[in-house]
């Protein structure tokens, strides 16, 4: 049974849960359905979304709701900012922090063969874009706007202490 809250906090909670579910689902679909292998910075963007899903999911079950939703929104914002940094690397605005290669031992087997045959997945090349915006760029735009919307809804939900209005 969901913890009852005021309408704006309920909307914030659903956004804090739905945005990372949709974006992480899209990332997984692009990887497993369309064959776009993620680079290291792509993985960095996924981890905060995973945390946000857990935190926002807990806000449906536990009190206090507002701090859980706020921390979930912060995780979504962090993923968006990482996406913005990654998009800048893809567009050549600045250098990335790593060599950005796939883990050679991810498939198991002989480590030397895995190292020698591992595909190099570059972080500075966007494998796909829509309207000139890469997946990392879309993550930046959607996550940042979504997190700011969640923060706005939390701020405007008042000081009801998370109790539902009747």
C-alpha positions as a Markdown table, in Angstrom:
| # | Residue | x | y | z |
|---|---|---|---|---|
| 1 | Unk | 0.0 | 0.0 | 0.0 |
| 2 | Unk | 1.4 | 3.4 | -1.0 |
| 3 | Unk | 2.1 | 6.0 | 1.5 |
| 4 | Unk | -0.5 | 8.8 | 1.0 |
| 5 | Unk | 0.9 | 12.3 | 0.2 |
| 6 | Unk | -0.3 | 15.6 | -1.2 |
| 7 | Unk | -0.9 | 15.9 | -5.0 |
| 8 | Unk | 2.3 | 17.8 | -5.9 |
| 9 | Unk | 4.5 | 15.5 | -3.8 |
| 10 | Unk | 2.8 | 12.5 | -5.4 |
| 11 | Unk | 3.6 | 14.0 | -8.9 |
| 12 | Unk | 7.2 | 14.6 | -7.8 |
| 13 | Unk | 7.4 | 11.0 | -6.5 |
| 14 | Unk | 6.1 | 9.6 | -9.9 |
| 15 | Unk | 8.5 | 11.8 | -11.9 |
| 16 | Unk | 11.5 | 10.8 | -9.7 |
| 17 | Unk | 10.6 | 7.2 | -10.4 |
| 18 | Unk | 9.4 | 7.4 | -14.0 |
| 19 | Unk | 12.2 | 9.4 | -15.5 |
| 20 | Unk | 15.0 | 7.1 | -14.5 |
| 21 | Unk | 12.9 | 4.0 | -15.4 |
| 22 | Unk | 12.2 | 5.4 | -18.9 |
| 23 | Unk | 15.8 | 6.5 | -19.5 |
| 24 | Unk | 17.4 | 3.4 | -18.1 |
| 25 | Unk | 14.9 | 1.3 | -20.0 |
| 26 | Unk | 15.8 | 3.2 | -23.2 |
| 27 | Unk | 19.5 | 2.7 | -22.5 |
| 28 | Unk | 19.0 | -1.1 | -22.0 |
| 29 | Unk | 16.9 | -1.3 | -25.1 |
| 30 | Unk | 19.5 | 0.5 | -27.2 |
| 31 | Unk | 22.1 | -1.9 | -25.9 |
| 32 | Unk | 20.2 | -5.3 | -26.0 |
| 33 | Unk | 17.8 | -4.6 | -28.9 |
| 34 | Unk | 19.7 | -2.3 | -31.1 |
| 35 | Unk | 23.3 | -3.4 | -30.3 |
| 36 | Unk | 24.7 | -0.1 | -29.2 |
| 37 | Unk | 27.4 | -1.1 | -26.8 |
| 38 | Unk | 27.8 | 1.4 | -23.9 |
| 39 | Unk | 31.1 | 3.1 | -23.3 |
| 40 | Unk | 32.5 | 3.7 | -19.8 |
| 41 | Unk | 30.8 | 7.1 | -19.5 |
| 42 | Unk | 27.5 | 5.6 | -20.6 |
| 43 | Unk | 27.8 | 3.3 | -17.6 |
| 44 | Unk | 28.5 | 6.2 | -15.3 |
| 45 | Unk | 25.1 | 7.7 | -16.3 |
| 46 | Unk | 23.3 | 4.5 | -15.5 |
| 47 | Unk | 24.3 | 4.1 | -11.9 |
| 48 | Unk | 22.6 | 7.3 | -10.5 |
| 49 | Unk | 19.4 | 6.3 | -12.4 |
| 50 | Unk | 19.5 | 2.9 | -10.7 |
| 51 | Unk | 19.9 | 4.6 | -7.3 |
| 52 | Unk | 17.0 | 7.0 | -8.1 |
| 53 | Unk | 14.7 | 4.1 | -9.0 |
| 54 | Unk | 15.4 | 2.4 | -5.7 |
| 55 | Unk | 15.0 | 5.7 | -3.7 |
| 56 | Unk | 11.9 | 6.8 | -5.4 |
| 57 | Unk | 10.5 | 3.2 | -5.2 |
| 58 | Unk | 11.1 | 3.3 | -1.4 |
| 59 | Unk | 9.2 | 6.6 | -1.2 |
| 60 | Unk | 6.0 | 4.7 | -2.1 |
| 61 | Unk | 6.5 | 2.5 | 0.9 |
| 62 | Unk | 8.2 | 4.5 | 3.7 |
| 63 | Unk | 8.1 | 7.9 | 5.3 |
| 64 | Unk | 9.4 | 10.5 | 5.2 |
| 65 | Unk | 8.6 | 10.7 | 1.5 |
| 66 | Unk | 10.0 | 14.2 | 0.7 |
| 67 | Unk | 13.7 | 13.4 | 1.6 |
| 68 | Unk | 13.6 | 10.1 | -0.4 |
| 69 | Unk | 12.1 | 11.9 | -3.4 |
| 70 | Unk | 14.6 | 14.7 | -3.1 |
| 71 | Unk | 17.6 | 12.4 | -3.0 |
| 72 | Unk | 16.1 | 10.4 | -6.0 |
| 73 | Unk | 15.8 | 13.7 | -7.9 |
| 74 | Unk | 19.4 | 14.5 | -6.9 |
| 75 | Unk | 20.5 | 11.2 | -8.4 |
| 76 | Unk | 18.6 | 11.9 | -11.6 |
| 77 | Unk | 20.3 | 15.3 | -11.8 |
| 78 | Unk | 23.7 | 13.8 | -11.2 |
| 79 | Unk | 23.1 | 11.4 | -14.1 |
| 80 | Unk | 22.0 | 14.3 | -16.3 |
| 81 | Unk | 25.1 | 16.2 | -15.4 |
| 82 | Unk | 27.3 | 13.2 | -16.3 |
| 83 | Unk | 25.4 | 13.0 | -19.5 |
| 84 | Unk | 26.1 | 16.7 | -20.2 |
| 85 | Unk | 29.8 | 16.1 | -19.6 |
| 86 | Unk | 29.7 | 13.0 | -21.9 |
| 87 | Unk | 27.9 | 14.9 | -24.6 |
| 88 | Unk | 30.6 | 17.6 | -24.4 |
| 89 | Unk | 33.2 | 14.9 | -24.9 |
| 90 | Unk | 31.3 | 13.5 | -27.9 |
| 91 | Unk | 30.9 | 17.0 | -29.5 |
| 92 | Unk | 34.6 | 17.7 | -28.9 |
| 93 | Unk | 34.1 | 20.6 | -26.5 |
| 94 | Unk | 36.5 | 19.1 | -24.0 |
| 95 | Unk | 38.5 | 15.9 | -23.3 |
| 96 | Unk | 37.2 | 12.9 | -21.5 |
| 97 | Unk | 38.6 | 11.5 | -18.3 |
| 98 | Unk | 39.3 | 7.9 | -19.3 |
| 99 | Unk | 40.4 | 5.7 | -22.2 |
| 100 | Unk | 36.8 | 4.7 | -22.5 |
| 101 | Unk | 37.1 | 1.1 | -23.5 |
| 102 | Unk | 34.8 | -1.9 | -22.8 |
| 103 | Unk | 35.8 | -4.3 | -20.0 |
| 104 | Unk | 37.9 | -7.1 | -21.6 |
| 105 | Unk | 36.9 | -9.6 | -18.9 |
| 106 | Unk | 33.2 | -9.0 | -19.0 |
| 107 | Unk | 32.6 | -12.1 | -21.2 |
| 108 | Unk | 34.7 | -14.5 | -19.1 |
| 109 | Unk | 37.0 | -17.1 | -20.6 |
| 110 | Unk | 40.7 | -16.6 | -21.3 |
| 111 | Unk | 41.8 | -13.1 | -20.1 |
| 112 | Unk | 44.5 | -12.7 | -22.8 |
| 113 | Unk | 42.0 | -13.6 | -25.6 |
| 114 | Unk | 39.5 | -11.2 | -24.1 |
| 115 | Unk | 41.9 | -8.4 | -23.9 |
| 116 | Unk | 43.2 | -8.9 | -27.5 |
| 117 | Unk | 39.7 | -9.3 | -29.0 |
| 118 | Unk | 37.8 | -6.7 | -26.9 |
| 119 | Unk | 36.0 | -4.0 | -28.9 |
| 120 | Unk | 37.1 | -0.5 | -28.2 |
| 121 | Unk | 34.1 | 1.6 | -27.3 |
| 122 | Unk | 35.0 | 5.2 | -27.6 |
| 123 | Unk | 33.3 | 7.9 | -25.4 |
| 124 | Unk | 34.1 | 10.7 | -27.8 |
| 125 | Unk | 32.1 | 9.3 | -30.7 |
| 126 | Unk | 28.3 | 9.3 | -30.5 |
| 127 | Unk | 27.0 | 6.0 | -31.9 |
| 128 | Unk | 23.5 | 7.4 | -32.5 |
| 129 | Unk | 21.8 | 10.7 | -32.4 |
| 130 | Unk | 18.3 | 12.3 | -32.9 |
| 131 | Unk | 18.1 | 15.8 | -34.3 |
| 132 | Unk | 21.9 | 16.1 | -33.8 |
| 133 | Unk | 21.6 | 15.2 | -30.1 |
| 134 | Unk | 23.3 | 12.1 | -28.8 |
| 135 | Unk | 22.0 | 9.7 | -26.2 |
| 136 | Unk | 24.1 | 11.4 | -23.6 |
| 137 | Unk | 22.8 | 14.7 | -24.7 |
| 138 | Unk | 19.2 | 13.5 | -24.4 |
| 139 | Unk | 20.0 | 12.1 | -21.0 |
| 140 | Unk | 21.3 | 15.6 | -20.0 |
| 141 | Unk | 18.2 | 17.4 | -21.3 |
| 142 | Unk | 15.6 | 15.0 | -19.9 |
| 143 | Unk | 17.3 | 14.3 | -16.6 |
| 144 | Unk | 18.2 | 17.8 | -15.8 |
| 145 | Unk | 14.7 | 19.2 | -16.7 |
| 146 | Unk | 13.0 | 16.3 | -14.9 |
| 147 | Unk | 15.1 | 16.7 | -11.7 |
| 148 | Unk | 14.4 | 20.5 | -11.6 |
| 149 | Unk | 10.7 | 19.8 | -12.1 |
| 150 | Unk | 10.8 | 17.3 | -9.2 |
| 151 | Unk | 12.6 | 19.9 | -7.0 |
| 152 | Unk | 10.0 | 22.5 | -7.9 |
| 153 | Unk | 7.1 | 20.2 | -7.1 |
| 154 | Unk | 8.7 | 19.3 | -3.7 |
| 155 | Unk | 9.2 | 22.9 | -2.9 |
| 156 | Unk | 5.7 | 23.8 | -3.8 |
| 157 | Unk | 4.1 | 20.9 | -2.0 |
| 158 | Unk | 4.2 | 22.9 | 1.2 |
| 159 | Unk | 5.1 | 21.9 | 4.8 |
| 160 | Unk | 2.4 | 19.2 | 5.2 |
| 161 | Unk | 4.9 | 16.7 | 6.5 |
| 162 | Unk | 4.0 | 14.3 | 3.8 |
| 163 | Unk | 0.4 | 13.8 | 5.0 |
| 164 | Unk | -2.3 | 13.6 | 2.5 |
| 165 | Unk | -4.9 | 16.3 | 2.4 |
| 166 | Unk | -8.5 | 15.1 | 2.6 |
